[in-house]
């Protein structure tokens, strides 16, 4: 068993990708997608008009 660098969980050697378990990789991917979506939303004219009201 090997310890995940991100969450500290125990994983098999074959599961880790650059020292990080698949669950942590998925969480990081979702976090990046949500951050990109929020940035896109905040930059839209609709969002700006709604904030001015």
Buried (B, 14 or more C-beta within 10 A) or exposed (E): EBEBEBEEEEBEEEBBEEEBBEBBBEBEEEEEEEEEEEEEEEEEEEEEEEEEE
